[in-house]
Amino acid sequence: MSNEIEIGRGKRGRRAYSFDDIAVVPSRRTRDPKDVSVGWQIDAYHFELPIMAAPMDSVMSPATAVALGRAGGLGVLDLEGLWTRYESPEPLLAEIAALPAADATRRMQEIYAEPIKPELITERLREVRAAGVAVAGALSPQRTQEHYKTVVDAGVDLFVIRGTTVSAEHVSSDAEPLNLKRFIYELDVPVVVGGASTYTAALHLMRTGAAGVLVGFGGGAAHTTRVSLGIHAPMATAVSDVAAARRDYLDESGGRYVHVIADGGVGRSGDLVKAIACGADAVMLGAALARATEAPGRGWHWGSEAHHAVLPRGERVEVGVAGTLEEILFGPGRTADGTTNLVGALKRAMATTGYSDLKELQRIEVVVSPYQPR
């Protein structure tokens, strides 16, 4: 039975679902939340929490990357952000948080016009490594060729290539594109790459040798990709499609498992549950962690798309402050809106539906909701 919908006589479209459109269903048993495990492993690295922090200046500083690492997650530094452009970015972060809405994009474009300094890439990664937690940094595909050697020499444990969309085959008449397959093969560290939002695109990325694929395309809280480019991928469908690519690649490769990481649309604890239910191994959180009192954005959230020099496809948005990083991850929660105690909510959902670990939760029954729940 086809799920295509006729848009007009000349065009049909496949029905796709966001996390708000679906819900998980309890099984025949329940468990005690204390007996539930939410740990996961990518390559040689084990993490107690299935949470990566998005490489965004409003979310991650070296200090917050260390704090998340000590809590059991993985902080990913934006190696094209303010921390690698300025020796002391704190005054600029405060300025961005205080900007009037009408001036925010223009002023951010000016601030981010400062060149990236390789020595600051080395220094910021060194700060994280000195704390004894896993070190991860992110570059866009456009900057990877220029700065990857500095990143690898600085000693990252995981290297992230993150863009609005990343393909295994980029065509350009102006410059030689990044050959992902050759690049990943030559590196000595595991690479996580994305975003991807379709089965085919994800399968091609998996064939490059990536250890993980980020799933998402313009679905984050600070993105305006849908209105600026007309492009959007509802996350429940996207994660499920990429998980299917992982299953088929597992057979194709003779057993090589590529991790699927939901990146976008995971703003609250229920979204975290449903991302894993759709097949994700972990999630990359932006707005959810930007609400921490320790977050550099001071209650505001933005990504690299918000200050693009020519075509901004994001904006600075106010997400507010929900609590400390500890409260956001582990509680206690002070509200019932899914912004605090994310890990406790995940464990409670797994216990209530009868699943003991994340791989089991990926097999849970999912239904399409006939309403928009709170």
N, C-alpha and C positions, 0 to 999 in steps of 0.2 A: 504494500500500500504506500503510495507516494505521499510525502508531506509537503510537496510543492504547492504553492498558492498562485493562482493566476493574478498577476498584477494588471495586465491588460492583454489584448490579443497578441501582442508581440513580445511579451516578457512574462516569465514565471520566476518565482523566487522560493527558496527553501525556507521553511519556518525554522527559526532559531530561537534559543531560550537563554535568558539571563538567569542569574542565581535567584532573583526575586520570583521567577516563574516556576520554580521547582521546590520540592520539599523531600526530606528523607522519611522513611517509614520504619517503625520498630519491627524487630524480628520476634521470634518466639521466646527469646530469653532476655533478661536484663543482667547487669553486672554492677559491682561496686566500683565507683570511680577510682578508688585506690588501686584496683587491679588492672587499670588501663594504661597502655604504653603509647606515648605520642612521639617517640624518638624515630629518627630516620638516618640513613647513611648515604652519602654520595662519594663515590670513589673511596679513598681511604679515610674519609672524615665522617665521624659520627656526631650527631647533634641531638640533644635532648628535646628540642622543640622543632617542629616542621615549619620554621619561620625564618625567612631571609628578609632583611630590611632593604627597601628600594634605595638604589644609589641616587638620592636626591638631597640637595642642600638643606631642605626644610626638615629632613628626617635624620640624616646621618652626619655626624662629625666624628673625628677620631675617638672622642670620649664616649659618644653614644654607641659607636661600633664596639668598643671595649665592654661597655655595660651590657649590651645585648649578648655579646659572646659569653660573658660570665654567667648570664641567665640561661644559656643553653641554645641560643639561636645563632645566626650568622649576620653580622653587619657588613654591608657592601658599600664601600666608599665611592662616591662619584669623583673619578680622577680628572674630570674636566670642570669641576665645580669651583666654588670660591676658595676651598681649602688648598687647591693647587694653583691658584692664580694670585693669592695674597698671603703674605706672611701672617697678618692678623685680620681675619675676615669677620670677627665678631661685630665691629661697628657697622659693617655693611649688612650683615644679617639683621641687626636692629633697625637699620634704615629701611630695608625692604619690608619689614613687618609694619613699619609706621607709614609707609607711602599711601597717599590717597589713591583710590581705585583708578581714577582717571590718568594718573601719572605712572602707575606701577609698571606696565609693559615697557614704555619708553625708557624709564630709568634703569630697569633691569637689563635691557639691551646694552646700555652704556656700561654698567658695572661688569657684565660678563664679556665685554670686549677686551678686557685685560688678557694678555697672552698666558697660556699655561706654562708653568715653569717646571721642567723635569726634576730639578732638585727638590721641589716641594712635593712632588709625587713620592720620591724616595723617603722624604722626611715623614710624611703622613702615614705611609705604610709601616715605617719603622716604629712609630708611636704605638700602633696597634699591636705589632709583633712583640714589642717590649712588655706588653701586658700579659702575654702568654695565651692569647686566644687565636682562633683561626683568622687568617688575613685574607680578605677578598676585596678586589677593586674592579671597577667597571669603566670601560671606554665605549664610545660609540663606534660603529663600523668605520665611520669617516676618519676617526682619529687613531684607530688601532695600529695601522702601519707606522705612524709617526712615533707613538709612545710605548708600544708593547714591550720593547727591549728594556726600557727603564723600569717598567712594572715588574717584569719577570726577574730582573737583576735585583730588585728591591726585596724579593722573596715572598711573593703571594702564594697562598695555598690554593686558592681558586681564582680563576680569571673569568670575568663576565664581559661578554660583548652584548651590549643592550641598546636597542633602538626602537623606534615606534614600530617598525617592522624590519626584520632581517631575513634575507633569503640566501640560499646557498649559491644562487646564480644571479649576480648583479651585472647588468649590462651598462657600459658607459663608453661614449665616443671620445671623452676628454682625458681619461686617466685609466691606468690599469687597476681594476677593482681588486679588493681583498679576496684572495683565493682561500676560502675557509678551510677546505679539506687539507690543503698543503700547510696552511698556517697552524692548524690544530695538531697535525701530525708532527710538526717540528718542535712544538712546545713540550716542556717537561711537566706541565701542570694541567689539571683538568679544566676544561672550558665549559662554561654555561653560556648559551647563546639564545637570543630571541629579541623581539617577539615574533611569534608565529601564531596563526589562528586557524589554519586549515590542515587537514590530513596530509595533503600533498606537500605543502611547504614544510611541515614538521618532519615528514619522512626524509626529505632531502637534507634537512639540517642534521638529522640523526646519522645519515650516511657520511657526514663530514668527520665524524669521530667525536662529536660533542658529548660531554658527560651528562648534560642536562639541557632541556629546551624550555625557555620562558614562553608562556602562553598568554597572549593579550595583544590587543591592538586598539589603542585609543579609548580604553574603557576605564581609565583611572579617574579619580575625583578631580584632578587638575587638568585633564585633557579636554580640548575642544575639537578633536579630530573629526568628530561626526559632523559638526557644523561648518568647519573650515575646509575639510576635504571630502565630506560625504562618506567617510569610511568608518565602519564600526563592526565589531564582532561580539555578539552576546556571549558572555563567558561560559555559561553552562555548556552550551553547544561546542564552543571552541575547545574547552578542556577535554570534553568527551571525544571529539574528533582527534585531538593530538594523542590522547591515551590509546585510541585505536591504532594510530600510527606506531606507537611504542610497542604494542602487542605484535603487530605484523613485522616490525623491524626485529623484534626478539627472535622470531622464527627465521627471518631472512638472514640474520647475522650469525645464527647458530648459538644464540644465548646471550648476546650483549644487551644489557638493560640500560636504557637511557631514561633519566629522571625527568618527570614532567612537573613544572613549577608554575602555578597560576599567578600571573602578574597583572593585576588590574581587577577592579570590581569586587575586591575582598576588603570591604571597609568595616565590617562588623563580624562578630563571632559566628553568627549563623552562616555568613558567606564562607568563612573558613571551613566549617563543617561540610557545606555543599560542594566546595571546590574539591576536597578530598573524595567525597562521595562520587564525583564525576570522573575521578581518575588521577587527580594530582597527588604527587608524593609530598609536596610542600607548597607553601605560598610565599609570595614576595609582597610585603606590606609597605604601603606608603602612607596614606592618610591615617590609617589606624595607629601608626607609631608617631606620626606628626602631632597627635593629640597629647603626647607625653609632656610633662612639665620640663623635662630635660632636652626636648627636641630643639634643634637650632632655629626652627621656624617661628618659635614663640606664638604658637596658635595659628600660624598661616602655613600654607602648603603650596609648593610649586615644583615643577620639573623643568628639564632642559628645554622642552617645547615652548615654555612660557617666555623665553628670552631669545628665541631664534632671531638672528639678525635681519632676515628677509621676510619670513612667513611664520609668525608665532602661531602655534597650534595648541596652546595651553594658556593657563592664566593662574595668577596667584589667587587662591581661594582661602577663606577663613574656615578652619575646621574646629577651632576652639581648643581648650585644654580639658581633658577628661580625667587626668590623674597622673601620678608618677609612672615611669616605665614599669616598675614593679606592679603597680595597681592595674595597668593596662594588660600586662601579661598574666598575672597571677591573682589579682584582686587584693583586698576585697572590693567588689563592685559597689558603687554608690548609686547607680542608676540601672534601669532595666532595658537599656537601649542597645546592648551588645557592643559597647565601646570599651568596656573594662572586663578584666578576667577572661581574656580570650582563650587561654589554655584551659582554665577551669571549665569554660563552656564547651570546648571541644571534648574534654574528658567526660563531662556530664552527658553530652549527646551520644558519645560512643557507648557509655555505660547504659543509658536508657534504651538504646537500640540494640544492645547485645554484642558489641564488637570490641575485641581486646587490643587490637593494634591497627595501624593505619592501612596496612595492606588488606586486612579484613574489611575495613570500612569502605574501601574502594568497591566492594562487591554488594553494598547495601542497595535495597530497592529504592528507587526514586520515582516520584509521581510529579506530574504537571499540576500545579496548584490552580484551582478555578477562581482564585481571588488573590489580592495583593496583601499578604499578611504584614503585620507590623514588625 
